[in-house]
């Protein structure tokens, strides 16, 4: 019989503060309008000193990330028209200790407008949009 020692010290098993969810409108999103997103942060300290750094990534702009730094836990975002994936990354930050907590990622399909025939089978077409209209 083989045995292994496992350290179950409570401090090891208690995670630090982190974002556990990004709440927003139901998917898919319709472009050309504004949306609000909020986070759920657990194990945070003083809510007055907690801020969230939001990163917004649109699949049609490879390598481009919009950063909205140090907002409260809400993000207002204008979502442009098109058929693409929108990725939101929320990372909590404590202003007093200047420490960063665990991030959370949520992807939203954005489904509006016409898609050209060659793009209908493209890997850039977000899942959750159904069949695109073809011009």
N, CA, C and O atoms as CSV, one atom per row, in Angstrom:
chain,resi,resn,atom,element,x,y,z
A,1,UNK,N,N,0.848,-1.161,0.000
A,1,UNK,CA,C,0.000,0.000,0.000
A,1,UNK,C,C,0.900,1.233,0.000
A,1,UNK,O,O,1.889,1.296,0.730
A,2,UNK,N,N,0.546,2.197,-0.820
A,2,UNK,CA,C,1.319,3.427,-0.929
A,2,UNK,C,C,0.548,4.564,-0.275
A,2,UNK,O,O,-0.657,4.699,-0.489
A,3,UNK,N,N,1.222,5.373,0.510
A,3,UNK,CA,C,0.595,6.502,1.174
A,3,UNK,C,C,1.359,7.769,0.834
A,3,UNK,O,O,2.567,7.736,0.599
A,4,UNK,N,N,0.649,8.878,0.811
A,4,UNK,CA,C,1.293,10.165,0.568
A,4,UNK,C,C,0.788,11.152,1.599
A,4,UNK,O,O,-0.385,11.122,1.972
A,5,UNK,N,N,1.662,12.023,2.059
A,5,UNK,CA,C,1.286,13.042,3.007
A,5,UNK,C,C,0.718,14.234,2.250
A,5,UNK,O,O,1.325,14.710,1.291
A,6,UNK,N,N,-0.433,14.713,2.673
A,6,UNK,CA,C,-1.050,15.884,2.056
A,6,UNK,C,C,-1.214,16.945,3.126
A,6,UNK,O,O,-1.855,16.711,4.150
A,7,UNK,N,N,-0.635,18.111,2.887
A,7,UNK,CA,C,-0.739,19.225,3.830
A,7,UNK,C,C,-2.086,19.912,3.616
A,7,UNK,O,O,-2.348,20.429,2.530
A,8,UNK,N,N,-2.930,19.923,4.622
A,8,UNK,CA,C,-4.250,20.540,4.497
A,8,UNK,C,C,-4.354,21.792,5.365
A,8,UNK,O,O,-5.415,22.088,5.914
A,9,UNK,N,N,-3.269,22.509,5.482
A,9,UNK,CA,C,-3.271,23.765,6.229
A,9,UNK,C,C,-4.317,24.687,5.627
A,9,UNK,O,O,-4.289,24.923,4.419
A,10,UNK,N,N,-5.251,25.223,6.432
A,10,UNK,CA,C,-6.337,26.038,5.888
A,10,UNK,C,C,-5.883,27.199,5.008
A,10,UNK,O,O,-6.552,27.508,4.022
A,11,UNK,N,N,-4.780,27.843,5.330
A,11,UNK,CA,C,-4.330,28.996,4.546
A,11,UNK,C,C,-4.029,28.606,3.099
A,11,UNK,O,O,-4.187,29.422,2.192
A,12,UNK,N,N,-3.602,27.384,2.886
A,12,UNK,CA,C,-3.284,26.932,1.526
A,12,UNK,C,C,-4.563,26.791,0.698
A,12,UNK,O,O,-4.558,27.057,-0.504
A,13,UNK,N,N,-5.629,26.385,1.323
A,13,UNK,CA,C,-6.850,26.064,0.593
A,13,UNK,C,C,-7.811,27.232,0.478
A,13,UNK,O,O,-8.835,27.108,-0.194
A,14,UNK,N,N,-7.523,28.350,1.100
A,14,UNK,CA,C,-8.414,29.495,1.004
A,14,UNK,C,C,-7.916,30.431,-0.090
A,14,UNK,O,O,-6.880,31.076,0.066
A,15,UNK,N,N,-8.647,30.505,-1.186
A,15,UNK,CA,C,-8.186,31.350,-2.290
A,15,UNK,C,C,-8.283,32.828,-1.935
A,15,UNK,O,O,-9.083,33.223,-1.086
A,16,UNK,N,N,-7.471,33.631,-2.586
A,16,UNK,CA,C,-7.520,35.073,-2.399
A,16,UNK,C,C,-8.730,35.657,-3.101
A,16,UNK,O,O,-9.569,34.920,-3.619
A,17,UNK,N,N,-8.825,36.988,-3.119
A,17,UNK,CA,C,-9.975,37.603,-3.765
A,17,UNK,C,C,-9.849,37.425,-5.267
A,17,UNK,O,O,-8.757,37.418,-5.835
A,18,UNK,N,N,-11.011,37.283,-5.883
A,18,UNK,CA,C,-11.050,37.008,-7.315
A,18,UNK,C,C,-12.427,37.313,-7.868
A,18,UNK,O,O,-13.414,37.373,-7.135
A,19,UNK,N,N,-12.470,37.505,-9.165
A,19,UNK,CA,C,-13.750,37.650,-9.862
A,19,UNK,C,C,-14.253,36.245,-10.168
A,19,UNK,O,O,-13.518,35.433,-10.729
A,20,UNK,N,N,-15.498,35.953,-9.806
A,20,UNK,CA,C,-16.061,34.624,-10.058
A,20,UNK,C,C,-17.107,34.632,-11.159
A,20,UNK,O,O,-17.541,33.569,-11.605
A,21,UNK,N,N,-17.522,35.822,-11.606
A,21,UNK,CA,C,-18.521,35.873,-12.676
A,21,UNK,C,C,-18.558,37.269,-13.285
A,21,UNK,O,O,-18.274,38.265,-12.618
A,22,UNK,N,N,-18.908,37.319,-14.549
A,22,UNK,CA,C,-19.232,38.566,-15.235
A,22,UNK,C,C,-20.687,38.446,-15.642
A,22,UNK,O,O,-21.059,37.540,-16.388
A,23,UNK,N,N,-21.504,39.357,-15.153
A,23,UNK,CA,C,-22.936,39.337,-15.437
A,23,UNK,C,C,-23.251,40.399,-16.479
A,23,UNK,O,O,-22.718,41.508,-16.437
A,24,UNK,N,N,-24.121,40.047,-17.409
A,24,UNK,CA,C,-24.490,40.982,-18.452
A,24,UNK,C,C,-25.740,40.498,-19.160
A,24,UNK,O,O,-26.451,39.629,-18.655
A,25,UNK,N,N,-26.006,41.054,-20.319
A,25,UNK,CA,C,-27.199,40.667,-21.068
A,25,UNK,C,C,-27.065,39.241,-21.596
A,25,UNK,O,O,-25.961,38.704,-21.684
A,26,UNK,N,N,-28.192,38.637,-21.944
A,26,UNK,CA,C,-28.113,37.289,-22.517
A,26,UNK,C,C,-27.443,37.324,-23.891
A,26,UNK,O,O,-27.577,38.294,-24.638
A,27,UNK,N,N,-26.732,36.268,-24.203
A,27,UNK,CA,C,-26.076,36.137,-25.509
A,27,UNK,C,C,-27.065,35.542,-26.505
A,27,UNK,O,O,-27.962,34.799,-26.107
A,28,UNK,N,N,-26.922,35.853,-27.781
A,28,UNK,CA,C,-25.912,36.715,-28.381
A,28,UNK,C,C,-26.278,38.193,-28.231
A,28,UNK,O,O,-27.436,38.548,-28.014
A,29,UNK,N,N,-25.245,39.048,-28.354
A,29,UNK,CA,C,-25.458,40.483,-28.283
A,29,UNK,C,C,-25.786,41.022,-29.666
A,29,UNK,O,O,-25.287,40.516,-30.672
A,30,UNK,N,N,-26.621,42.043,-29.714
A,30,UNK,CA,C,-26.885,42.764,-30.951
A,30,UNK,C,C,-26.002,43.993,-30.939
A,30,UNK,O,O,-26.008,44.745,-29.965
A,31,UNK,N,N,-25.252,44.212,-31.987
A,31,UNK,CA,C,-24.334,45.343,-32.022
A,31,UNK,C,C,-25.058,46.660,-32.210
A,31,UNK,O,O,-26.276,46.700,-32.384
A,32,UNK,N,N,-24.292,47.733,-32.172
A,32,UNK,CA,C,-24.833,49.057,-32.389
A,32,UNK,C,C,-25.531,49.657,-31.186
A,32,UNK,O,O,-26.296,50.610,-31.331
A,33,UNK,N,N,-25.284,49.119,-29.999
A,33,UNK,CA,C,-25.898,49.668,-28.800
A,33,UNK,C,C,-24.991,49.447,-27.595
A,33,UNK,O,O,-24.019,48.695,-27.663
A,34,UNK,N,N,-25.323,50.111,-26.494
A,34,UNK,CA,C,-24.542,49.995,-25.285
A,34,UNK,C,C,-25.066,48.902,-24.373
A,34,UNK,O,O,-26.267,48.636,-24.331
A,35,UNK,N,N,-24.159,48.273,-23.646
A,35,UNK,CA,C,-24.496,47.227,-22.686
A,35,UNK,C,C,-23.758,47.498,-21.381
A,35,UNK,O,O,-22.711,48.146,-21.364
A,36,UNK,N,N,-24.324,46.987,-20.288
A,36,UNK,CA,C,-23.669,47.072,-18.986
A,36,UNK,C,C,-23.303,45.673,-18.520
A,36,UNK,O,O,-24.072,44.724,-18.673
A,37,UNK,N,N,-22.117,45.569,-17.951
A,37,UNK,CA,C,-21.620,44.313,-17.399
A,37,UNK,C,C,-21.153,44.588,-15.977
A,37,UNK,O,O,-20.603,45.652,-15.696
A,38,UNK,N,N,-21.369,43.635,-15.085
A,38,UNK,CA,C,-20.894,43.768,-13.709
A,38,UNK,C,C,-20.152,42.496,-13.319
A,38,UNK,O,O,-20.315,41.445,-13.939
A,39,UNK,N,N,-19.335,42.617,-12.277
A,39,UNK,CA,C,-18.586,41.466,-11.793
A,39,UNK,C,C,-19.098,41.029,-10.434
A,39,UNK,O,O,-19.737,41.793,-9.711
A,40,UNK,N,N,-18.804,39.795,-10.109
A,40,UNK,CA,C,-18.984,39.279,-8.764
A,40,UNK,C,C,-17.587,39.008,-8.235
A,40,UNK,O,O,-16.861,38.180,-8.786
A,41,UNK,N,N,-17.205,39.707,-7.161
A,41,UNK,CA,C,-15.886,39.534,-6.555
A,41,UNK,C,C,-16.073,38.890,-5.191
A,41,UNK,O,O,-16.882,39.353,-4.387
A,42,UNK,N,N,-15.326,37.819,-4.928
A,42,UNK,CA,C,-15.396,37.154,-3.619
A,42,UNK,C,C,-14.078,37.329,-2.889
A,42,UNK,O,O,-13.030,37.544,-3.498
A,43,UNK,N,N,-14.154,37.231,-1.576
A,43,UNK,CA,C,-12.996,37.333,-0.688
A,43,UNK,C,C,-12.292,38.679,-0.801
A,43,UNK,O,O,-11.108,38.797,-0.486
A,44,UNK,N,N,-13.026,39.691,-1.252
A,44,UNK,CA,C,-12.441,41.021,-1.367
A,44,UNK,C,C,-12.417,41.714,-0.012
A,44,UNK,O,O,-13.144,41.327,0.904
A,45,UNK,N,N,-11.608,42.707,0.109
A,45,UNK,CA,C,-11.532,43.468,1.346
A,45,UNK,C,C,-12.575,44.571,1.344
A,45,UNK,O,O,-13.760,44.311,1.134
A,46,UNK,N,N,-12.150,45.770,1.571
A,46,UNK,CA,C,-13.024,46.927,1.623
A,46,UNK,C,C,-13.555,47.248,0.220
A,46,UNK,O,O,-12.761,47.528,-0.678
A,47,UNK,N,N,-14.878,47.214,0.009
A,47,UNK,CA,C,-15.433,47.499,-1.324
A,47,UNK,C,C,-15.062,48.884,-1.847
A,47,UNK,O,O,-15.020,49.097,-3.058
A,48,UNK,N,N,-14.791,49.836,-0.934
A,48,UNK,CA,C,-14.429,51.184,-1.375
A,48,UNK,C,C,-13.059,51.228,-2.044
A,48,UNK,O,O,-12.793,52.117,-2.853
A,49,UNK,N,N,-12.192,50.280,-1.715
A,49,UNK,CA,C,-10.852,50.288,-2.304
A,49,UNK,C,C,-10.701,49.267,-3.424
A,49,UNK,O,O,-9.620,49.132,-3.996
A,50,UNK,N,N,-11.776,48.545,-3.742
A,50,UNK,CA,C,-11.716,47.523,-4.788
A,50,UNK,C,C,-12.082,48.115,-6.141
A,50,UNK,O,O,-13.117,48.766,-6.279
A,51,UNK,N,N,-11.251,47.894,-7.117
A,51,UNK,CA,C,-11.502,48.324,-8.490
A,51,UNK,C,C,-11.313,47.135,-9.413
A,51,UNK,O,O,-10.690,46.142,-9.038
A,52,UNK,N,N,-11.846,47.233,-10.609
A,52,UNK,CA,C,-11.719,46.165,-11.593
A,52,UNK,C,C,-11.064,46.729,-12.843
A,52,UNK,O,O,-11.470,47.772,-13.355
A,53,UNK,N,N,-10.048,46.029,-13.330
A,53,UNK,CA,C,-9.460,46.357,-14.619
A,53,UNK,C,C,-10.135,45.469,-15.650
A,53,UNK,O,O,-10.088,44.243,-15.553
A,54,UNK,N,N,-10.760,46.092,-16.631
A,54,UNK,CA,C,-11.465,45.379,-17.695
A,54,UNK,C,C,-10.592,45.365,-18.944
A,54,UNK,O,O,-10.002,46.381,-19.313
A,55,UNK,N,N,-10.515,44.214,-19.587
A,55,UNK,CA,C,-9.866,44.106,-20.891
A,55,UNK,C,C,-10.937,43.648,-21.874
A,55,UNK,O,O,-11.659,42.683,-21.622
A,56,UNK,N,N,-11.027,44.352,-22.990
A,56,UNK,CA,C,-12.036,44.054,-24.006
A,56,UNK,C,C,-11.302,43.649,-25.280
A,56,UNK,O,O,-10.489,44.409,-25.806
A,57,UNK,N,N,-11.593,42.451,-25.770
A,57,UNK,CA,C,-10.938,41.939,-26.973
A,57,UNK,C,C,-12.019,41.592,-27.987
A,57,UNK,O,O,-12.949,40.845,-27.685
A,58,UNK,N,N,-11.891,42.138,-29.189
A,58,UNK,CA,C,-12.822,41.854,-30.287
A,58,UNK,C,C,-12.106,40.964,-31.291
A,58,UNK,O,O,-10.984,41.268,-31.698
A,59,UNK,N,N,-12.745,39.858,-31.698
A,59,UNK,CA,C,-12.070,38.870,-32.543
A,59,UNK,C,C,-11.664,39.405,-33.913
A,59,UNK,O,O,-10.762,38.851,-34.542
A,60,UNK,N,N,-12.303,40.461,-34.383
A,60,UNK,CA,C,-11.966,40.979,-35.705
A,60,UNK,C,C,-10.759,41.915,-35.688
A,60,UNK,O,O,-10.329,42.391,-36.739
A,61,UNK,N,N,-10.213,42.179,-34.509
A,61,UNK,CA,C,-9.018,43.022,-34.393
A,61,UNK,C,C,-7.932,42.197,-33.693
A,61,UNK,O,O,-7.737,42.343,-32.487
A,62,UNK,N,N,-7.222,41.332,-34.431
A,62,UNK,CA,C,-6.230,40.467,-33.800
A,62,UNK,C,C,-5.167,41.265,-33.044
A,62,UNK,O,O,-4.614,42.237,-33.561
A,63,UNK,N,N,-4.898,40.842,-31.833
A,63,UNK,CA,C,-3.855,41.458,-31.027
A,63,UNK,C,C,-4.223,42.779,-30.385
A,63,UNK,O,O,-3.407,43.352,-29.663
A,64,UNK,N,N,-5.432,43.286,-30.624
A,64,UNK,CA,C,-5.825,44.573,-30.061
A,64,UNK,C,C,-6.662,44.347,-28.803
A,64,UNK,O,O,-7.652,43.615,-28.834
A,65,UNK,N,N,-6.269,44.965,-27.718
A,65,UNK,CA,C,-7.004,44.867,-26.462
A,65,UNK,C,C,-7.279,46.267,-25.942
A,65,UNK,O,O,-6.364,47.073,-25.775
A,66,UNK,N,N,-8.557,46.549,-25.686
A,66,UNK,CA,C,-8.934,47.815,-25.071
A,66,UNK,C,C,-8.922,47.597,-23.567
A,66,UNK,O,O,-9.554,46.664,-23.072
A,67,UNK,N,N,-8.208,48.449,-22.832
A,67,UNK,CA,C,-8.128,48.314,-21.378
A,67,UNK,C,C,-8.848,49.489,-20.730
A,67,UNK,O,O,-8.548,50.651,-21.003
A,68,UNK,N,N,-9.807,49.157,-19.863
A,68,UNK,CA,C,-10.519,50.164,-19.083
A,68,UNK,C,C,-10.089,49.920,-17.640
A,68,UNK,O,O,-10.591,49.005,-16.986
A,69,UNK,N,N,-9.164,50.733,-17.146
A,69,UNK,CA,C,-8.517,50.431,-15.871
A,69,UNK,C,C,-9.233,51.058,-14.687
A,69,UNK,O,O,-9.779,52.159,-14.767
A,70,UNK,N,N,-9.212,50.317,-13.585
A,70,UNK,CA,C,-9.618,50.800,-12.271
A,70,UNK,C,C,-11.013,51.400,-12.198
A,70,UNK,O,O,-11.202,52.485,-11.648
A,71,UNK,N,N,-11.974,50.702,-12.744
A,71,UNK,CA,C,-13.368,51.120,-12.614
A,71,UNK,C,C,-13.983,50.364,-11.443
A,71,UNK,O,O,-13.451,49.339,-11.018
A,72,UNK,N,N,-15.087,50.857,-10.924
A,72,UNK,CA,C,-15.827,49.995,-9.983
A,72,UNK,C,C,-16.231,48.727,-10.738
A,72,UNK,O,O,-15.818,48.534,-11.881
A,73,UNK,N,N,-17.012,47.885,-10.129
A,73,UNK,CA,C,-17.245,46.591,-10.760
A,73,UNK,C,C,-18.218,46.620,-11.931
A,73,UNK,O,O,-18.727,45.568,-12.318
A,74,UNK,N,N,-18.494,47.774,-12.503
A,74,UNK,CA,C,-19.405,47.851,-13.637
A,74,UNK,C,C,-18.698,48.436,-14.858
A,74,UNK,O,O,-17.887,49.355,-14.748
A,75,UNK,N,N,-19.029,47.877,-16.023
A,75,UNK,CA,C,-18.492,48.352,-17.291
A,75,UNK,C,C,-19.643,48.682,-18.220
A,75,UNK,O,O,-20.526,47.851,-18.431
A,76,UNK,N,N,-19.647,49.888,-18.778
A,76,UNK,CA,C,-20.595,50.271,-19.826
A,76,UNK,C,C,-19.813,50.242,-21.132
A,76,UNK,O,O,-18.763,50.875,-21.248
A,77,UNK,N,N,-20.320,49.514,-22.105
A,77,UNK,CA,C,-19.564,49.276,-23.328
A,77,UNK,C,C,-20.476,49.407,-24.545
A,77,UNK,O,O,-21.551,48.809,-24.595
A,78,UNK,N,N,-20.035,50.196,-25.524
A,78,UNK,CA,C,-20.730,50.281,-26.798
A,78,UNK,C,C,-20.232,49.132,-27.660
A,78,UNK,O,O,-19.037,49.025,-27.936
A,79,UNK,N,N,-21.150,48.276,-28.083
A,79,UNK,CA,C,-20.801,47.102,-28.883
A,79,UNK,C,C,-21.113,47.406,-30.343
A,79,UNK,O,O,-22.263,47.660,-30.701
A,80,UNK,N,N,-20.087,47.379,-31.177
A,80,UNK,CA,C,-20.250,47.677,-32.594
A,80,UNK,C,C,-20.944,46.557,-33.344
A,80,UNK,O,O,-20.978,45.411,-32.895
A,81,UNK,N,N,-21.498,46.910,-34.497
A,81,UNK,CA,C,-22.189,45.920,-35.308
A,81,UNK,C,C,-21.212,44.985,-35.986
A,81,UNK,O,O,-20.032,45.300,-36.142
A,82,UNK,N,N,-21.720,43.824,-36.389
A,82,UNK,CA,C,-20.921,42.819,-37.072
A,82,UNK,C,C,-21.189,41.450,-36.484
A,82,UNK,O,O,-22.047,41.286,-35.616
A,83,UNK,N,N,-20.449,40.477,-36.964
A,83,UNK,CA,C,-20.531,39.118,-36.436
A,83,UNK,C,C,-19.135,38.739,-35.968
A,83,UNK,O,O,-18.252,38.454,-36.777
A,84,UNK,N,N,-18.948,38.739,-34.668
A,84,UNK,CA,C,-17.629,38.487,-34.096
A,84,UNK,C,C,-17.780,38.061,-32.642
A,84,UNK,O,O,-18.882,38.069,-32.094
A,85,UNK,N,N,-16.677,37.695,-32.033
A,85,UNK,CA,C,-16.668,37.338,-30.616
A,85,UNK,C,C,-16.105,38.497,-29.808
A,85,UNK,O,O,-15.130,39.137,-30.202
A,86,UNK,N,N,-16.737,38.752,-28.678
A,86,UNK,CA,C,-16.303,39.789,-27.753
A,86,UNK,C,C,-15.853,39.087,-26.481
A,86,UNK,O,O,-16.637,38.374,-25.855
A,87,UNK,N,N,-14.601,39.282,-26.096
A,87,UNK,CA,C,-14.073,38.666,-24.876
A,87,UNK,C,C,-13.863,39.748,-23.823
A,87,UNK,O,O,-13.213,40.763,-24.073
A,88,UNK,N,N,-14.429,39.510,-22.636
A,88,UNK,CA,C,-14.241,40.411,-21.498
A,88,UNK,C,C,-13.402,39.695,-20.445
A,88,UNK,O,O,-13.680,38.553,-20.080
A,89,UNK,N,N,-12.372,40.386,-19.966
A,89,UNK,CA,C,-11.526,39.859,-18.902
A,89,UNK,C,C,-11.577,40.876,-17.756
A,89,UNK,O,O,-11.219,42.040,-17.938
A,90,UNK,N,N,-12.017,40.438,-16.597
A,90,UNK,CA,C,-12.134,41.317,-15.437
A,90,UNK,C,C,-11.155,40.864,-14.364
A,90,UNK,O,O,-11.170,39.707,-13.944
A,91,UNK,N,N,-10.293,41.796,-13.920
A,91,UNK,CA,C,-9.288,41.495,-12.906
A,91,UNK,C,C,-9.460,42.478,-11.746
A,91,UNK,O,O,-9.381,43.688,-11.954
A,92,UNK,N,N,-9.693,41.976,-10.521
A,92,UNK,CA,C,-9.867,42.881,-9.385
A,92,UNK,C,C,-8.522,43.409,-8.882
A,92,UNK,O,O,-7.493,42.742,-8.991
A,93,UNK,N,N,-8.559,44.619,-8.331
A,93,UNK,CA,C,-7.348,45.249,-7.789
A,93,UNK,C,C,-7.732,46.020,-6.536
A,93,UNK,O,O,-8.718,46.757,-6.522
A,94,UNK,N,N,-6.950,45.844,-5.498
A,94,UNK,CA,C,-7.158,46.583,-4.263
A,94,UNK,C,C,-6.260,47.809,-4.275
A,94,UNK,O,O,-5.039,47.688,-4.376
A,95,UNK,N,N,-6.862,48.992,-4.173
A,95,UNK,CA,C,-6.095,50.228,-4.257
A,95,UNK,C,C,-5.230,50.479,-3.032
A,95,UNK,O,O,-4.190,51.129,-3.135
A,96,UNK,N,N,-5.645,49.971,-1.867
A,96,UNK,CA,C,-4.884,50.204,-0.645
A,96,UNK,C,C,-3.607,49.365,-0.640
A,96,UNK,O,O,-2.517,49.885,-0.400
A,97,UNK,N,N,-3.747,48.067,-0.904
A,97,UNK,CA,C,-2.573,47.184,-0.877
A,97,UNK,C,C,-1.880,47.108,-2.231
A,97,UNK,O,O,-0.788,46.548,-2.338
A,98,UNK,N,N,-2.510,47.670,-3.276
A,98,UNK,CA,C,-1.992,47.621,-4.644
A,98,UNK,C,C,-1.742,46.181,-5.092
A,98,UNK,O,O,-0.779,45.900,-5.806
A,99,UNK,N,N,-2.623,45.275,-4.663
A,99,UNK,CA,C,-2.510,43.872,-5.060
A,99,UNK,C,C,-3.591,43.533,-6.080
A,99,UNK,O,O,-4.642,44.172,-6.144
A,100,UNK,N,N,-3.301,42.523,-6.863
A,100,UNK,CA,C,-4.212,42.094,-7.917
A,100,UNK,C,C,-4.754,40.712,-7.585
A,100,UNK,O,O,-4.010,39.836,-7.142
A,101,UNK,N,N,-6.058,40.518,-7.801
A,101,UNK,CA,C,-6.691,39.228,-7.545
A,101,UNK,C,C,-6.840,38.417,-8.820
A,101,UNK,O,O,-6.300,38.774,-9.867
A,102,UNK,N,N,-7.580,37.322,-8.717
A,102,UNK,CA,C,-7.767,36.411,-9.841
A,102,UNK,C,C,-8.770,36.934,-10.855
A,102,UNK,O,O,-9.821,37.462,-10.491
A,103,UNK,N,N,-8.438,36.783,-12.120
A,103,UNK,CA,C,-9.267,37.282,-13.224
A,103,UNK,C,C,-10.339,36.273,-13.622
A,103,UNK,O,O,-10.260,35.090,-13.289
A,104,UNK,N,N,-11.339,36.768,-14.339
A,104,UNK,CA,C,-12.410,35.935,-14.898
A,104,UNK,C,C,-12.598,36.346,-16.354
A,104,UNK,O,O,-12.484,37.525,-16.689
A,105,UNK,N,N,-12.887,35.374,-17.220
A,105,UNK,CA,C,-13.049,35.617,-18.660
A,105,UNK,C,C,-14.438,35.173,-19.089
A,105,UNK,O,O,-14.895,34.094,-18.713
A,106,UNK,N,N,-15.113,36.014,-19.883
A,106,UNK,CA,C,-16.407,35.632,-20.470
A,106,UNK,C,C,-16.412,36.060,-21.922
A,106,UNK,O,O,-16.032,37.183,-22.256
A,107,UNK,N,N,-16.850,35.145,-22.788
A,107,UNK,CA,C,-16.978,35.414,-24.219
A,107,UNK,C,C,-18.440,35.603,-24.586
A,107,UNK,O,O,-19.313,34.866,-24.127
A,108,UNK,N,N,-18.690,36.601,-25.421
A,108,UNK,CA,C,-20.037,36.863,-25.927
A,108,UNK,C,C,-20.001,36.858,-27.446
A,108,UNK,O,O,-19.142,37.517,-28.034
A,109,UNK,N,N,-20.913,36.131,-28.108
A,109,UNK,CA,C,-21.031,36.286,-29.554
A,109,UNK,C,C,-21.797,37.575,-29.851
A,109,UNK,O,O,-22.774,37.897,-29.175
A,110,UNK,N,N,-21.347,38.300,-30.859
A,110,UNK,CA,C,-22.043,39.494,-31.340
A,110,UNK,C,C,-22.561,39.135,-32.724
A,110,UNK,O,O,-21.790,38.726,-33.592
A,111,UNK,N,N,-23.864,39.288,-32.933
A,111,UNK,CA,C,-24.486,38.798,-34.162
A,111,UNK,C,C,-25.392,39.861,-34.760
A,111,UNK,O,O,-26.537,40.015,-34.335
A,112,UNK,N,N,-24.888,40.591,-35.739
A,112,UNK,CA,C,-25.700,41.566,-36.451
A,112,UNK,C,C,-25.219,41.649,-37.884
A,112,UNK,O,O,-24.144,41.156,-38.226
A,113,UNK,N,N,-26.016,42.268,-38.703
A,113,UNK,CA,C,-25.578,42.577,-40.055
A,113,UNK,C,C,-25.459,41.375,-40.965
A,113,UNK,O,O,-25.720,40.238,-40.572
A,114,UNK,N,N,-25.058,41.656,-42.185
A,114,UNK,CA,C,-24.877,40.629,-43.200
A,114,UNK,C,C,-23.446,40.115,-43.173
A,114,UNK,O,O,-22.513,40.835,-42.818
A,115,UNK,N,N,-23.298,38.857,-43.555
A,115,UNK,CA,C,-21.978,38.241,-43.661
A,115,UNK,C,C,-21.790,37.851,-45.114
A,115,UNK,O,O,-22.669,37.223,-45.704
A,116,UNK,N,N,-20.669,38.211,-45.694
A,116,UNK,CA,C,-20.399,37.853,-47.087
A,116,UNK,C,C,-20.290,36.338,-47.221
A,116,UNK,O,O,-19.915,35.665,-46.262
A,117,UNK,N,N,-20.615,35.781,-48.411
A,117,UNK,CA,C,-20.640,34.317,-48.573
A,117,UNK,C,C,-19.359,33.620,-48.133
A,117,UNK,O,O,-19.427,32.559,-47.512
A,118,UNK,N,N,-18.193,34.185,-48.436
A,118,UNK,CA,C,-16.951,33.517,-48.062
A,118,UNK,C,C,-16.735,33.510,-46.550
A,118,UNK,O,O,-15.989,32.672,-46.044
A,119,UNK,N,N,-17.369,34.422,-45.824
A,119,UNK,CA,C,-17.176,34.504,-44.378
A,119,UNK,C,C,-18.133,33.595,-43.615
A,119,UNK,O,O,-17.938,33.356,-42.424
A,120,UNK,N,N,-19.172,33.083,-44.291
A,120,UNK,CA,C,-20.181,32.287,-43.596
A,120,UNK,C,C,-19.595,31.014,-43.002
A,120,UNK,O,O,-20.098,30.521,-41.992
A,121,UNK,N,N,-18.544,30.472,-43.606
A,121,UNK,CA,C,-17.952,29.259,-43.071
A,121,UNK,C,C,-16.629,29.549,-42.373
A,121,UNK,O,O,-15.895,28.625,-42.023
A,122,UNK,N,N,-16.329,30.799,-42.176
A,122,UNK,CA,C,-15.062,31.203,-41.576
A,122,UNK,C,C,-14.976,30.787,-40.119
A,122,UNK,O,O,-15.989,30.718,-39.422
A,123,UNK,N,N,-13.768,30.511,-39.666
A,123,UNK,CA,C,-13.582,30.184,-38.258
A,123,UNK,C,C,-13.752,31.425,-37.388
A,123,UNK,O,O,-13.816,31.312,-36.164
A,124,UNK,N,N,-13.826,32.612,-37.999
A,124,UNK,CA,C,-14.046,33.834,-37.241
A,124,UNK,C,C,-15.510,34.042,-36.890
A,124,UNK,O,O,-15.832,34.900,-36.068
A,125,UNK,N,N,-16.399,33.273,-37.499
A,125,UNK,CA,C,-17.821,33.398,-37.209
A,125,UNK,C,C,-18.077,32.883,-35.805
A,125,UNK,O,O,-17.796,31.718,-35.525
A,126,UNK,N,N,-18.609,33.723,-34.903
A,126,UNK,CA,C,-18.782,33.273,-33.519
A,126,UNK,C,C,-19.871,32.226,-33.384
A,126,UNK,O,O,-20.884,32.272,-34.082
A,127,UNK,N,N,-19.654,31.280,-32.478
A,127,UNK,CA,C,-20.686,30.296,-32.194
A,127,UNK,C,C,-21.803,30.979,-31.423
A,127,UNK,O,O,-21.555,31.898,-30.641
A,128,UNK,N,N,-23.021,30.536,-31.640
A,128,UNK,CA,C,-24.159,31.104,-30.942
A,128,UNK,C,C,-24.926,32.104,-31.770
A,128,UNK,O,O,-25.921,32.663,-31.309
A,129,UNK,N,N,-24.467,32.342,-33.013
A,129,UNK,CA,C,-25.146,33.322,-33.861
A,129,UNK,C,C,-26.159,32.677,-34.793
A,129,UNK,O,O,-26.954,33.395,-35.400
A,130,UNK,N,N,-26.169,31.382,-34.933
A,130,UNK,CA,C,-27.084,30.750,-35.885
A,130,UNK,C,C,-26.585,30.961,-37.300
A,130,UNK,O,O,-25.413,31.272,-37.511
A,131,UNK,N,N,-27.449,30.796,-38.250
A,131,UNK,CA,C,-27.077,30.954,-39.651
A,131,UNK,C,C,-27.006,32.419,-40.008
A,131,UNK,O,O,-27.951,33.165,-39.749
A,132,UNK,N,N,-25.909,32.847,-40.596
A,132,UNK,CA,C,-25.803,34.244,-41.017
A,132,UNK,C,C,-26.613,34.494,-42.275
A,132,UNK,O,O,-26.868,33.579,-43.058
A,133,UNK,N,N,-27.013,35.743,-42.459
A,133,UNK,CA,C,-27.621,36.136,-43.722
A,133,UNK,C,C,-26.506,36.279,-44.732
A,133,UNK,O,O,-25.437,36.800,-44.413
A,134,UNK,N,N,-26.743,35.824,-45.943
A,134,UNK,CA,C,-25.716,35.876,-46.972
A,134,UNK,C,C,-26.162,36.816,-48.055
A,134,UNK,O,O,-27.278,36.712,-48.565
A,135,UNK,N,N,-25.276,37.750,-48.411
A,135,UNK,CA,C,-25.597,38.736,-49.425
A,135,UNK,C,C,-25.249,38.207,-50.782
A,135,UNK,O,O,-25.446,38.896,-51.783
